[in-house]
Amino acid sequence: SLNQSLSELNGDINVSFEFFPPSTPEMETLLWNSIQRLEPLNPKFVSVTYGANSGVRDRTHSVIERIQQETELVAAPHLTLVDASDEELLELARHYWNSGIRNIVALRGDLPEGSPKPTRFASDLVRLLRSVADFDISVAAYPEVHPDAANAQADLINLKRKIEAGASRAITQFFFDVESYLRFRDRCVAAGIDVEIVPGILPVGNFNQLKRFAAMTNVSLPGWLHRQFEGLDNDPGTRALVGANVAIDMVKVLSREGVKDFHFYTLNRAELTYAICHTLGVRPGK
Ligand code: FAD
């Protein structure tokens, strides 16, 4: 029954929130309002992305520092290896450890257009970080397969390498095809990957923007999702309600399938993420 399925949702859920460094004073205000709104939900950590190749690592650092100074949150910088030498990465890792950072999201980063075939991968960054200190490392996983991967099996073996190099969880690319996530999780277990495969949940506020993101990242947008947002191009209020509903349906199914950890791509907004967490039973002070 509905009552039963709703009551089943109040398990021990862990959440984490992802933010990106703001580039204008208005976006900075939005970010800090969102962090304040979400802090009482007691996330396991909050992460801050780093724009590979953008030359603005400093922006990530300053958000991380302010989170450390002004909140009780555990701050996890994203770190990419494409645009830094091993020496630079080692120095940064030592700096992070000495300034109290214990959690890092370790990524390769996207290659600039026309780059030669890469020779360093995220697994190398995980190994490098673990050579510096006992960081808690998260890595990326792709239920619908990373666009550069030779095939799904090679991509899965790459994830296994990252875990064996010392990562303690995988966070997935966002997805809307829940079945593909569940099948991927089963394949991870079968491959001997024994860490949480944390679903990355993207609450959708802007469907047209999502279409561009999804095309770049090999993420499928099922027909039902297109139909949900049909006719709402000029109606952001309804889009937000529909977007929350879509994500709430997804997390309910995932929760029933035993998922306990959720990572939210907040896009620096609190509202949808807060509502979705609320329905999962994640409440202030709990
Ligand atoms: P890897 O794990 O290194 O994999 C990259 C590709 O190489 C895969 O196709 C893999 O199968 C393949 N591969 C691995 N090893 C080998 C090998 N030995 N030989 C041949 N092929 C191999 N990007 C940013 O710039 N900044 C961010 O802050 C950021 N945050 C992210 C957070 C999450 C949760 C996710 C899912 C992605 C994020 N990204 C970010 C995007 C990410 O950087 C890109 O998807 C990037 O293209 C791959 O990074 P990776 O860490 O998954 O790479």
Residues whose N, C-alpha, C, O or C-beta is under 5 A from the ligand:
A	BS01	FAD	T49 Y50 G51 A52 H78 T80 A106 L107 R108 G109 D110 F121 A122 S123 A140 A141 H146 D148 A149 A154 D155 N158 I171 T172 Q173
